[in-house]
Amino acid sequence: MPRPRSLTDDQLVAAALAVVDRDGLSALTMRAVAKELGVATMGLYRYVADRQALELLVVDHVFRSVDLALPDAGWQERVHVLLDRMRVAVARHPAVVPLVLRHRQAAPASLRLIEAMLAVLTDGGFDGTDRVLAQRTLIGHLLGFLQNEHFAALSGPGTIVMSELSPDEYPLLARTATDARSVSPDEEFRRGLDIVLRGLVTNRARADGPVP
């Protein structure tokens, strides 16, 4: 192969995403990305140390696309906006969901997103351990939803199979799965997040104790 040309991080990420979007996450190797770029595999190591470093570039790229300019609204609405933007950014490349889970605490753009969320929670009156738990709970909702949406969607084959179970043997499961098939991803995310936010507010009120 020809000698590697000068490559930018954006070119590396574009090649990696092309491999992942086309062939799945398991296909993401240094060799595959080098082939996508038209360079020798060893030449790729001039630009990125290994596959883990390449994964980190991909996650940083995905989260860098999230707009951090939030509307002038209440803290709960701003949480909705920020998490939904993160959800949309990941949805452009669904196969990278496992990478988001793996590298979300290392990618610089991910750290900026966490900082933005902590600022919103601070405006909402959270501090100390309440803020820690609120942030972790919200991220947990987002990551769990992403996994469900892209690997076990309510409208997917798993739910269809469960909705066709014997109602005599699995009355609640069969009925619930049938109901689930009518829930869109947008509704599932929005209403689930509403439940989480109400729980955070209630928990904080209990921790603060009765108002004198």
VEXDOKE-612880 format. One record per residue: residue number from 1; residue in one letter; chain; x, z, y of N, C-alpha, C in turn. Coordinates in Angstrom, 2 decimals, decimal comma. Each point is the difference from the previous one (the first is absolute). Example, Ala and Ser with C-alpha at 12.3 -4.5 7.8 and 13.67 -1.06 7.14 Angstrom:
BEGIN
zagu / dolo / rotor / n_X / n_Z / n_Y / ca_X / ca_Z / ca_Y / c_X / c_Z / c_Y
1 / A / A / 13,19 / 7,80 / -5,69 / -0,89 / 0,00 / 1,19 / 0,90 / 0,00 / 1,20
2 / S / A / -0,35 / -0,72 / 1,05 / 0,82 / 0,06 / 1,19 / -0,77 / 0,73 / 1,09
END
This chain:
BEGIN
zagu / dolo / rotor / n_X / n_Z / n_Y / ca_X / ca_Z / ca_Y / c_X / c_Z / c_Y
1 / M / A / 0,84 / 0,00 / -1,19 / -0,84 / 0,00 / 1,19 / 0,88 / 0,00 / 1,25
2 / P / A / -0,52 / -0,47 / 1,12 / 0,78 / -0,01 / 1,24 / 0,28 / 1,42 / 0,47
3 / R / A / 1,02 / 0,12 / 0,83 / 0,34 / 1,30 / 0,58 / -1,17 / 0,54 / 0,81
4 / P / A / -0,32 / 1,29 / -0,12 / -1,16 / 0,55 / 0,71 / 0,11 / -0,20 / 1,51
5 / R / A / -1,10 / -0,41 / 0,59 / -0,03 / -0,10 / 1,45 / -0,30 / 1,38 / 0,57
6 / S / A / 0,08 / 0,14 / 1,30 / -0,34 / 1,28 / 0,61 / -1,49 / 0,24 / -0,13
7 / L / A / -0,35 / 1,14 / -0,54 / -1,41 / 0,33 / -0,23 / -0,40 / 1,19 / 0,86
8 / T / A / -1,23 / -0,04 / 0,49 / -0,54 / 1,12 / 0,76 / -0,85 / 0,86 / -0,93
9 / D / A / -0,29 / 1,22 / 0,45 / -0,88 / 0,87 / -0,78 / -1,37 / -0,65 / -0,18
10 / D / A / -0,49 / -0,67 / 1,03 / -1,31 / -0,65 / -0,11 / 0,00 / -1,08 / -1,07
11 / Q / A / 1,09 / -0,72 / -0,13 / 0,08 / -1,02 / -1,05 / 0,04 / 0,64 / -1,38
12 / L / A / 0,73 / 1,09 / -0,12 / 0,04 / 0,71 / -1,28 / -1,38 / 0,52 / -0,39
13 / V / A / -0,70 / 0,58 / 0,97 / -1,33 / 0,53 / -0,27 / -0,97 / -1,13 / -0,35
14 / A / A / 0,06 / -1,09 / 0,74 / -0,90 / -1,12 / -0,28 / 0,20 / -0,53 / -1,42
15 / A / A / 1,25 / -0,08 / -0,42 / 0,29 / -0,47 / -1,36 / -0,50 / 1,00 / -1,03
16 / A / A / 0,23 / 1,28 / 0,25 / -0,45 / 1,04 / -0,94 / -1,52 / 0,00 / -0,12
17 / L / A / -0,70 / -0,12 / 1,14 / -1,46 / -0,01 / -0,04 / -0,53 / -1,26 / -0,67
18 / A / A / 0,69 / -1,10 / 0,17 / -0,41 / -1,23 / -0,67 / 0,06 / 0,18 / -1,51
19 / V / A / 1,05 / 0,65 / -0,49 / 0,12 / 0,26 / -1,44 / -1,10 / 0,94 / -0,47
20 / V / A / -0,20 / 1,09 / 0,74 / -0,98 / 1,01 / -0,39 / -1,42 / -0,56 / 0,04
21 / D / A / -0,35 / -0,69 / 1,08 / -1,35 / -0,54 / 0,14 / -0,30 / -1,03 / -1,09
22 / R / A / 1,00 / -0,75 / -0,38 / -0,20 / -1,08 / -0,98 / 0,07 / 0,51 / -1,44
23 / D / A / 0,98 / 0,87 / -0,28 / 0,30 / 0,35 / -1,39 / -0,19 / 1,47 / -0,34
24 / G / A / -0,34 / 0,83 / 0,98 / -0,20 / 1,42 / -0,27 / 1,24 / 0,83 / 0,26
25 / L / A / -0,19 / 1,31 / 0,10 / 1,09 / 0,89 / 0,36 / 1,10 / 0,02 / -1,06
26 / S / A / -0,37 / -0,13 / -1,26 / 1,00 / 0,04 / -1,07 / 1,00 / -1,15 / 0,11
27 / A / A / -0,39 / -1,06 / 0,72 / 0,89 / -1,17 / 0,15 / 1,02 / 0,18 / 1,12
28 / L / A / -0,13 / 1,08 / 0,76 / 0,90 / 0,20 / 1,14 / 1,38 / 0,44 / -0,50
29 / T / A / 0,92 / -0,92 / -0,03 / 1,39 / 0,27 / -0,38 / 0,92 / -0,66 / 1,02
30 / M / A / 1,22 / 0,43 / 0,01 / 0,98 / -0,62 / 0,89 / 0,15 / -1,48 / -0,35
31 / R / A / 0,00 / -0,30 / -1,28 / 0,14 / -1,39 / -0,43 / -1,17 / -0,86 / 0,50
32 / A / A / -1,23 / 0,54 / -0,12 / -1,18 / -0,77 / 0,42 / 0,00 / -0,25 / 1,50
33 / V / A / 0,37 / 1,02 / 0,77 / 0,03 / -0,15 / 1,45 / 1,10 / -0,97 / 0,42
34 / A / A / 1,14 / 0,09 / -0,66 / 1,09 / -0,94 / 0,30 / -0,44 / -1,43 / -0,28
35 / K / A / -0,69 / -0,20 / -1,10 / -0,49 / -1,34 / -0,33 / -0,99 / -0,49 / 1,05
36 / E / A / -0,86 / 0,90 / 0,46 / -0,98 / -0,35 / 1,04 / 0,71 / -0,45 / 1,28
37 / L / A / 1,13 / 0,61 / 0,28 / 0,76 / -0,31 / 1,22 / 0,97 / -1,17 / -0,20
38 / G / A / 0,21 / -0,37 / -1,25 / 0,93 / -1,09 / -0,27 / 1,45 / 0,41 / 0,12
39 / V / A / 0,29 / 1,27 / -0,36 / 1,37 / 0,48 / 0,05 / 0,38 / 0,58 / -1,36
40 / A / A / 1,30 / 0,23 / -0,21 / 0,46 / 0,62 / -1,23 / -0,40 / 1,48 / -0,01
41 / T / A / -0,30 / 0,51 / -1,18 / -0,41 / 1,40 / -0,10 / 1,03 / 0,94 / 0,61
42 / M / A / 1,26 / -0,21 / -0,33 / 1,04 / 0,88 / 0,55 / 0,10 / -0,12 / 1,51
43 / G / A / -0,33 / -1,18 / 0,53 / 0,04 / -0,17 / 1,44 / -1,03 / 0,86 / 0,71
44 / L / A / -1,11 / 0,31 / -0,70 / -1,05 / 0,82 / 0,61 / 0,50 / 1,41 / 0,27
45 / Y / A / 0,95 / 0,47 / -0,79 / 0,52 / 1,36 / 0,18 / 0,80 / 0,14 / 1,29
46 / R / A / 0,29 / -1,10 / 0,66 / 0,64 / 0,09 / 1,32 / -0,97 / 0,58 / 1,03
47 / Y / A / -1,29 / -0,11 / -0,29 / -1,01 / 0,36 / 0,99 / -0,80 / 1,25 / -0,38
48 / V / A / -0,11 / 0,28 / -1,30 / -0,79 / 1,14 / -0,44 / 0,68 / 0,59 / -1,23
49 / A / A / 0,09 / 1,33 / -0,06 / 0,81 / 0,65 / -1,03 / -0,56 / -0,17 / -1,40
50 / D / A / -1,32 / 0,10 / -0,14 / -0,61 / -0,06 / -1,32 / -1,51 / -0,18 / 0,16
51 / R / A / -0,71 / 0,01 / -1,13 / -1,45 / -0,21 / 0,06 / -0,69 / 1,10 / 0,81
52 / Q / A / 0,45 / 1,24 / -0,14 / -0,64 / 1,09 / 0,75 / 0,11 / -0,23 / 1,50
53 / A / A / 1,15 / -0,46 / 0,46 / 0,16 / -0,29 / 1,42 / -0,91 / -1,15 / 0,42
54 / L / A / -0,19 / -0,96 / -0,89 / -0,89 / -1,11 / 0,28 / -1,45 / 0,48 / 0,08
55 / E / A / -0,38 / 0,89 / -0,91 / -1,35 / 0,57 / 0,03 / -0,25 / 0,73 / 1,33
56 / L / A / 1,01 / 0,73 / 0,46 / -0,13 / 0,75 / 1,24 / -0,23 / -0,94 / 1,18
57 / L / A / 0,69 / -1,13 / 0,02 / -0,21 / -1,00 / 1,04 / -1,44 / -0,52 / -0,03
58 / V / A / -0,52 / -0,21 / -1,20 / -1,37 / -0,51 / -0,14 / -1,01 / 1,00 / 0,55
59 / V / A / 0,13 / 1,27 / -0,39 / -0,93 / 1,02 / 0,47 / 0,09 / 0,16 / 1,51
60 / D / A / 1,21 / -0,02 / 0,53 / 0,17 / 0,11 / 1,44 / -0,68 / -1,16 / 0,72
61 / H / A / 0,12 / -1,20 / -0,56 / -0,64 / -1,18 / 0,59 / -1,51 / 0,16 / 0,00
62 / V / A / -0,56 / 0,45 / -1,12 / -1,46 / 0,15 / -0,10 / -0,51 / 0,97 / 1,06
63 / F / A / 0,65 / 1,13 / 0,15 / -0,48 / 1,00 / 0,94 / 0,37 / -0,32 / 1,44
64 / R / A / 1,03 / -0,83 / 0,20 / 0,35 / -0,40 / 1,35 / -1,09 / -0,85 / 0,64
65 / S / A / -0,85 / -0,60 / -0,83 / -1,08 / -0,85 / 0,53 / -1,19 / 0,81 / 0,51
66 / V / A / 0,02 / 1,32 / -0,22 / -1,13 / 0,84 / 0,43 / 0,11 / 0,31 / 1,49
67 / D / A / -1,05 / -0,31 / 0,73 / -0,04 / 0,27 / 1,44 / -0,21 / 1,50 / 0,23
68 / L / A / 0,92 / 0,63 / 0,71 / -0,08 / 1,44 / 0,25 / -0,71 / 0,33 / 1,30
69 / A / A / -0,45 / -1,02 / 0,74 / -0,76 / 0,24 / 1,23 / -1,45 / 0,32 / -0,38
70 / L / A / -0,37 / 1,27 / 0,12 / -1,32 / 0,43 / -0,45 / -0,98 / 0,06 / 1,17
71 / P / A / -1,29 / -0,13 / -0,30 / -1,00 / 0,01 / 1,08 / -0,12 / 1,38 / 0,65
72 / D / A / -0,54 / 0,01 / 1,19 / -0,27 / 1,24 / 0,71 / -1,30 / 0,57 / -0,56
73 / A / A / 0,14 / 0,77 / -1,08 / -1,18 / 0,51 / -0,71 / 0,34 / 1,37 / -0,58
74 / G / A / -0,99 / 0,62 / -0,64 / 0,23 / 1,28 / -0,64 / 1,00 / -0,10 / -1,13
75 / W / A / 0,56 / 1,12 / -0,39 / 1,08 / -0,02 / -0,99 / -0,46 / -0,54 / -1,34
76 / Q / A / -1,24 / 0,29 / -0,39 / -0,49 / -0,49 / -1,29 / -0,13 / -1,52 / 0,00
77 / E / A / -0,47 / -0,55 / 1,09 / -0,10 / -1,46 / 0,10 / 1,40 / -0,63 / -0,03
78 / R / A / 0,95 / 0,63 / 0,65 / 1,37 / -0,54 / -0,01 / 0,62 / 0,07 / -1,40
79 / V / A / -0,32 / 1,04 / -0,75 / 0,45 / 0,07 / -1,39 / -0,58 / -1,15 / -0,79
80 / H / A / -1,28 / -0,26 / 0,19 / -0,67 / -1,13 / -0,67 / 0,73 / -1,30 / 0,31
81 / V / A / 0,26 / -0,23 / 1,26 / 0,63 / -1,26 / 0,42 / 1,39 / -0,14 / -0,60
82 / L / A / 0,79 / 1,06 / 0,08 / 1,38 / -0,07 / -0,48 / 0,06 / -0,22 / -1,51
83 / L / A / -0,79 / 0,76 / -0,76 / 0,02 / -0,15 / -1,44 / -0,56 / -1,36 / -0,43
84 / D / A / -1,00 / -0,48 / 0,70 / -0,55 / -1,31 / -0,36 / 1,01 / -1,10 / 0,27
85 / R / A / 0,75 / 0,12 / 1,09 / 1,05 / -0,99 / 0,28 / 1,07 / 0,03 / -1,09
86 / M / A / 0,35 / 1,18 / -0,46 / 0,97 / 0,11 / -1,09 / -0,55 / -0,64 / -1,27
87 / R / A / -1,26 / 0,25 / -0,27 / -0,65 / -0,58 / -1,18 / 0,03 / -1,53 / 0,07
88 / V / A / -0,33 / -0,56 / 1,14 / -0,02 / -1,45 / 0,17 / 1,40 / -0,59 / -0,15
89 / A / A / 1,00 / 0,69 / 0,53 / 1,37 / -0,50 / -0,09 / 0,45 / -0,10 / -1,45
90 / V / A / -0,31 / 1,01 / -0,80 / 0,39 / -0,02 / -1,41 / -0,82 / -1,05 / -0,76
91 / A / A / -1,26 / -0,17 / 0,38 / -0,87 / -0,94 / -0,72 / 0,47 / -1,44 / 0,09
92 / R / A / 0,85 / -0,32 / 0,99 / 0,53 / -1,36 / 0,08 / 0,92 / -0,30 / -1,19
93 / H / A / 0,54 / 1,04 / -0,60 / 0,90 / -0,16 / -1,15 / -0,31 / 1,11 / -1,01
94 / P / A / -1,13 / -0,11 / -0,70 / -0,48 / 1,10 / -0,86 / 1,01 / 0,46 / -1,04
95 / A / A / 0,84 / -0,89 / -0,49 / 0,94 / 0,38 / -1,06 / 1,05 / 1,00 / 0,45
96 / V / A / 0,13 / 0,19 / 1,33 / 1,04 / 0,92 / 0,48 / -0,49 / 1,44 / 0,08
97 / V / A / -1,24 / 0,26 / -0,40 / -0,52 / 1,37 / 0,07 / 0,93 / 1,01 / -0,66
98 / P / A / 0,51 / -0,24 / -1,21 / 0,93 / 0,97 / -0,59 / 1,25 / 0,22 / 0,84
99 / L / A / 0,46 / -1,03 / 0,71 / 1,17 / 0,16 / 0,85 / -0,31 / 0,89 / 1,20
100 / V / A / -1,22 / -0,11 / 0,51 / -0,42 / 0,85 / 1,12 / 0,05 / 1,46 / -0,42
101 / L / A / -0,50 / 0,29 / -1,20 / 0,04 / 1,37 / -0,50 / 1,44 / 0,48 / -0,16
102 / R / A / 0,86 / -0,89 / -0,44 / 1,38 / 0,37 / -0,33 / 0,86 / 0,21 / 1,25
103 / H / A / -0,23 / -0,80 / 1,04 / 0,93 / 0,00 / 1,13 / -0,63 / 0,44 / 1,33
104 / R / A / -1,20 / 0,52 / -0,03 / -0,68 / 0,31 / 1,26 / 0,71 / 1,08 / 0,81
105 / Q / A / 0,84 / 0,82 / -0,65 / 0,69 / 1,06 / 0,74 / 1,41 / -0,41 / 0,41
106 / A / A / 0,34 / -1,27 / -0,23 / 1,35 / -0,46 / 0,35 / -0,01 / -1,18 / 0,96
107 / A / A / -1,01 / -0,84 / -0,06 / -0,04 / -1,18 / 0,87 / -0,19 / 0,44 / 1,45
108 / P / A / 0,83 / -0,47 / 0,94 / -0,11 / 0,42 / 1,41 / -1,39 / -0,24 / 0,59
109 / A / A / -0,61 / -1,14 / -0,29 / -1,33 / -0,28 / 0,55 / -1,03 / 0,97 / -0,55
110 / S / A / 0,16 / 0,40 / -1,26 / -0,90 / 0,98 / -0,58 / 0,13 / 1,35 / 0,69
111 / L / A / 1,22 / 0,38 / 0,33 / 0,22 / 1,26 / 0,70 / -0,65 / -0,03 / 1,38
112 / R / A / 0,04 / -1,15 / 0,66 / -0,66 / -0,12 / 1,32 / -1,51 / 0,13 / -0,14
113 / L / A / -0,55 / -0,52 / -1,09 / -1,44 / 0,15 / -0,24 / -0,37 / 1,46 / -0,24
114 / I / A / 0,83 / 0,69 / -0,77 / -0,26 / 1,42 / -0,23 / 0,07 / 0,78 / 1,31
115 / E / A / 0,97 / -0,32 / 0,84 / 0,11 / 0,65 / 1,30 / -1,24 / -0,25 / 0,84
116 / A / A / -0,52 / -1,23 / -0,03 / -1,20 / -0,33 / 0,77 / -1,20 / 0,79 / -0,53
117 / M / A / -0,10 / 0,13 / -1,31 / -1,11 / 0,77 / -0,56 / 0,10 / 1,47 / 0,36
118 / L / A / 1,21 / 0,54 / -0,04 / 0,18 / 1,40 / 0,37 / -0,36 / 0,25 / 1,46
119 / A / A / 0,26 / -1,00 / 0,85 / -0,37 / 0,13 / 1,42 / -1,51 / 0,06 / 0,15
120 / V / A / -0,70 / -0,83 / -0,78 / -1,47 / 0,02 / 0,06 / -0,53 / 1,35 / -0,50
121 / L / A / 0,54 / 0,48 / -1,10 / -0,44 / 1,29 / -0,54 / 0,29 / 1,14 / 0,98
122 / T / A / 1,12 / -0,08 / 0,68 / 0,34 / 1,01 / 1,00 / -1,03 / -0,01 / 1,12
123 / D / A / -0,39 / -1,20 / 0,44 / -1,05 / -0,10 / 1,01 / -1,32 / 0,58 / -0,50
124 / G / A / -0,19 / -0,06 / -1,32 / -1,23 / 0,55 / -0,59 / 0,05 / 1,49 / -0,22
125 / G / A / 1,10 / 0,64 / 0,40 / 0,10 / 1,46 / -0,09 / 0,69 / 0,51 / -1,25
126 / F / A / 0,60 / -0,88 / -0,78 / 0,71 / 0,43 / -1,20 / 1,46 / 0,31 / 0,33
127 / D / A / 0,50 / 1,09 / -0,56 / 1,42 / 0,30 / 0,13 / 0,43 / 0,81 / -1,23
128 / G / A / 1,31 / 0,25 / -0,10 / 0,49 / 0,80 / -1,11 / -0,36 / -0,59 / -1,35
129 / T / A / -0,31 / 0,90 / -0,95 / -0,33 / -0,46 / -1,35 / -1,32 / -0,77 / -0,04
130 / D / A / -0,91 / 0,28 / 0,94 / -1,24 / -0,78 / 0,05 / 0,31 / -1,48 / 0,24
131 / R / A / 0,95 / -0,26 / 0,87 / 0,38 / -1,38 / 0,29 / 0,69 / -0,63 / -1,21
132 / V / A / 0,86 / 0,76 / -0,66 / 0,66 / -0,49 / -1,21 / -1,03 / -0,44 / -1,03
133 / L / A / -0,94 / 0,89 / -0,29 / -0,99 / -0,28 / -1,04 / -0,95 / -1,12 / 0,40
134 / A / A / -0,36 / -0,05 / 1,29 / -0,88 / -1,06 / 0,47 / 0,67 / -1,36 / -0,17
135 / Q / A / 1,26 / -0,10 / 0,41 / 0,71 / -1,27 / -0,12 / 0,16 / -0,42 / -1,45
136 / R / A / 0,37 / 0,94 / -0,87 / 0,18 / -0,31 / -1,42 / -1,32 / -0,41 / -0,64
137 / T / A / -1,08 / 0,65 / 0,39 / -1,31 / -0,33 / -0,57 / -0,44 / -1,39 / 0,42
138 / L / A / 0,20 / -0,35 / 1,26 / -0,39 / -1,33 / 0,47 / 0,83 / -1,10 / -0,67
139 / I / A / 1,31 / 0,22 / -0,12 / 0,84 / -0,98 / -0,68 / -0,40 / -0,10 / -1,46
140 / G / A / -0,33 / 1,14 / -0,61 / -0,46 / -0,03 / -1,39 / -1,26 / -0,84 / -0,17
141 / H / A / -0,92 / 0,12 / 0,96 / -1,21 / -0,82 / -0,06 / 0,35 / -1,48 / 0,10
142 / L / A / 0,87 / -0,34 / 0,94 / 0,37 / -1,40 / 0,19 / 0,68 / -0,57 / -1,24
143 / L / A / 0,99 / 0,71 / -0,53 / 0,74 / -0,50 / -1,15 / -0,88 / -0,09 / -1,23
144 / G / A / -0,85 / 0,99 / -0,20 / -0,92 / -0,06 / -1,13 / -0,97 / -1,16 / 0,13
145 / F / A / -0,49 / -0,23 / 1,22 / -0,92 / -1,12 / 0,20 / 0,69 / -1,33 / -0,26
146 / L / A / 1,23 / -0,16 / 0,49 / 0,72 / -1,25 / -0,21 / 0,17 / -0,30 / -1,48
147 / Q / A / 0,33 / 1,03 / -0,77 / 0,13 / -0,20 / -1,44 / -1,33 / -0,39 / -0,62
148 / N / A / -1,06 / 0,67 / 0,39 / -1,31 / -0,33 / -0,54 / -0,45 / -1,40 / 0,42
149 / E / A / 0,19 / -0,32 / 1,28 / -0,48 / -1,29 / 0,50 / 0,68 / -1,16 / -0,70
150 / H / A / 1,29 / 0,12 / -0,23 / 0,74 / -1,15 / -0,51 / 0,26 / 0,04 / -1,50
151 / F / A / -0,22 / 1,15 / -0,63 / 0,25 / 0,08 / -1,44 / -1,20 / 0,53 / -0,79
152 / A / A / -0,99 / 0,54 / 0,67 / -1,18 / 0,50 / -0,71 / -1,20 / 0,01 / 0,95
153 / A / A / -0,28 / -1,15 / 0,58 / -1,07 / -0,10 / 1,00 / -1,36 / 0,33 / -0,59
154 / L / A / -0,88 / 0,56 / 0,84 / -1,35 / 0,33 / -0,47 / -0,74 / -1,23 / -0,52
155 / S / A / 0,30 / -1,14 / 0,60 / -0,68 / -1,23 / -0,43 / 0,77 / -0,71 / -1,11
156 / G / A / 1,07 / 0,63 / -0,50 / 0,85 / -0,63 / -0,99 / -0,53 / 0,10 / -1,42
157 / P / A / 0,73 / -0,54 / -0,96 / -0,46 / -0,06 / -1,38 / -0,19 / 1,37 / -0,64
158 / G / A / 0,82 / 0,99 / 0,40 / -0,15 / 1,32 / -0,58 / -1,35 / 0,61 / 0,29
159 / T / A / -0,45 / -0,13 / 1,25 / -1,31 / 0,53 / 0,38 / -1,12 / -0,76 / -0,69
160 / I / A / 0,15 / -1,31 / -0,12 / -1,02 / -0,80 / -0,68 / -0,15 / 0,46 / -1,44
161 / V / A / 1,12 / 0,21 / -0,68 / -0,05 / 0,46 / -1,39 / -0,69 / 1,35 / -0,09
162 / M / A / 0,35 / 0,91 / 0,90 / -0,62 / 1,33 / -0,05 / -1,49 / -0,04 / 0,31
163 / S / A / -0,41 / -0,93 / 0,87 / -1,42 / -0,10 / 0,33 / -0,82 / -0,50 / -1,18
164 / E / A / 0,67 / -0,59 / -0,98 / -0,70 / -0,53 / -1,17 / 0,09 / 0,92 / -1,21
165 / L / A / 0,53 / 1,22 / 0,22 / 0,04 / 0,99 / -1,08 / -1,41 / 0,44 / -0,38
166 / S / A / -0,11 / 0,54 / -1,18 / -1,30 / 0,48 / -0,46 / -0,50 / 1,13 / 0,89
167 / P / A / -1,17 / -0,15 / 0,61 / -0,54 / 1,07 / 0,86 / -0,37 / 1,25 / -0,80
168 / D / A / -0,17 / -0,15 / -1,31 / -0,30 / 1,18 / -0,81 / 1,25 / 0,86 / -0,19
169 / E / A / 1,15 / -0,66 / -0,17 / 1,24 / 0,73 / -0,23 / 0,69 / 0,40 / 1,29
170 / Y / A / -0,08 / -0,87 / 1,02 / 0,66 / 0,26 / 1,29 / -1,00 / -0,21 / 1,14
171 / P / A / -1,03 / 0,82 / 0,09 / -1,05 / -0,24 / 1,00 / 0,51 / 0,02 / 1,45
172 / L / A / 0,82 / 0,99 / 0,34 / 0,46 / 0,11 / 1,38 / 1,08 / -1,02 / 0,31
173 / L / A / 0,90 / -0,23 / -0,94 / 1,07 / -0,97 / 0,23 / -0,56 / -1,41 / 0,15
174 / A / A / -0,91 / -0,38 / -0,87 / -0,58 / -1,34 / 0,07 / -0,77 / -0,20 / 1,30
175 / R / A / -0,76 / 1,02 / 0,40 / -0,79 / -0,12 / 1,23 / 0,90 / -0,02 / 1,24
176 / T / A / 1,03 / 0,86 / 0,00 / 0,91 / 0,06 / 1,14 / 0,80 / -1,29 / 0,13
177 / A / A / 0,46 / -0,55 / -1,11 / 0,74 / -1,26 / 0,03 / -0,87 / -1,14 / 0,51
178 / T / A / -1,27 / 0,02 / -0,36 / -0,93 / -1,02 / 0,51 / -0,14 / 0,11 / 1,51
179 / D / A / -0,15 / 1,23 / 0,49 / -0,09 / 0,22 / 1,45 / 1,30 / -0,43 / 0,69
180 / A / A / 1,13 / 0,27 / -0,65 / 1,30 / -0,29 / 0,60 / 0,20 / -1,49 / 0,24
181 / R / A / -0,60 / -0,83 / -0,80 / 0,21 / -1,45 / 0,12 / -0,53 / -0,55 / 1,31
182 / S / A / -0,87 / 0,75 / 0,67 / -0,55 / -0,47 / 1,28 / 0,77 / 0,52 / 1,21
183 / V / A / 1,06 / 0,80 / -0,24 / 0,77 / 0,59 / 1,09 / 1,18 / -0,92 / 0,34
184 / S / A / 0,05 / -0,47 / 1,24 / 1,10 / -0,87 / 0,42 / 1,26 / 0,84 / 0,25
185 / P / A / 1,18 / -0,61 / -0,05 / 1,22 / 0,74 / 0,33 / -0,03 / 0,62 / 1,39
186 / D / A / -0,57 / -0,71 / 0,97 / -0,08 / 0,54 / 1,36 / -0,83 / 1,27 / 0,03
187 / E / A / -1,15 / -0,02 / -0,68 / -0,86 / 1,18 / -0,01 / 0,67 / 1,15 / -0,74
188 / E / A / 0,63 / -0,31 / -1,13 / 0,68 / 1,04 / -0,76 / 1,08 / 0,68 / 0,84
189 / F / A / 0,79 / -0,80 / 0,70 / 1,07 / 0,57 / 0,81 / -0,55 / 0,81 / 1,17
190 / R / A / -0,95 / -0,59 / 0,72 / -0,52 / 0,66 / 1,20 / -0,71 / 1,31 / -0,34
191 / R / A / -0,92 / -0,04 / -0,96 / -0,76 / 1,20 / -0,32 / 0,88 / 1,05 / -0,68
192 / G / A / 0,94 / -0,45 / -0,81 / 0,92 / 0,96 / -0,60 / 0,84 / 0,70 / 1,04
193 / L / A / 0,47 / -0,75 / 1,00 / 0,79 / 0,60 / 1,07 / -0,85 / 0,96 / 0,84
194 / D / A / -1,26 / -0,34 / 0,22 / -0,90 / 0,92 / 0,71 / -0,10 / 1,34 / -0,73
195 / I / A / -0,10 / -0,05 / -1,32 / -0,09 / 1,22 / -0,80 / 1,28 / 0,83 / 0,17
196 / V / A / 1,14 / -0,68 / -0,06 / 1,28 / 0,70 / 0,14 / 0,10 / 0,66 / 1,38
197 / L / A / -0,37 / -0,73 / 1,04 / 0,11 / 0,54 / 1,36 / -0,93 / 1,20 / 0,19
198 / R / A / -1,21 / -0,09 / -0,52 / -0,92 / 1,15 / 0,10 / 0,59 / 1,21 / -0,72
199 / G / A / 0,61 / -0,25 / -1,15 / 0,61 / 1,10 / -0,74 / 1,15 / 0,64 / 0,77
200 / L / A / 0,81 / -0,82 / 0,67 / 1,12 / 0,54 / 0,78 / -0,51 / 0,87 / 1,14
201 / V / A / -1,04 / -0,47 / 0,67 / -0,56 / 0,77 / 1,11 / -0,58 / 1,32 / -0,49
202 / T / A / -0,75 / -0,05 / -1,11 / -0,59 / 1,21 / -0,56 / 1,06 / 0,99 / -0,45
203 / N / A / 1,04 / -0,51 / -0,65 / 1,06 / 0,88 / -0,48 / 0,73 / 0,67 / 1,15
204 / R / A / 0,24 / -0,76 / 1,07 / 0,68 / 0,58 / 1,15 / -0,86 / 1,07 / 0,65
205 / A / A / -1,31 / -0,24 / 0,09 / -0,91 / 0,99 / 0,60 / -0,01 / 1,28 / -0,80
206 / R / A / 0,02 / -0,11 / -1,32 / 0,03 / 1,20 / -0,84 / 1,30 / 0,75 / 0,17
207 / A / A / 1,11 / -0,75 / 0,10 / 1,31 / 0,65 / 0,17 / 0,09 / 0,73 / 1,33
208 / D / A / -0,64 / -0,57 / 1,03 / 0,04 / 0,64 / 1,31 / -0,87 / 1,23 / 0,08
209 / G / A / -0,96 / 0,12 / -0,91 / -0,87 / 1,16 / -0,02 / -1,15 / -0,15 / 0,98
210 / P / A / -0,92 / 0,95 / 0,00 / -1,17 / -0,08 / 0,89 / 0,41 / 0,08 / 1,47
211 / V / A / -0,70 / -0,74 / 0,80 / 0,26 / 0,04 / 1,44 / -0,61 / 1,26 / 0,57
212 / P / A / 0,79 / 0,80 / 0,74 / -0,52 / 1,25 / 0,57 / -1,16 / -0,23 / 0,97
END
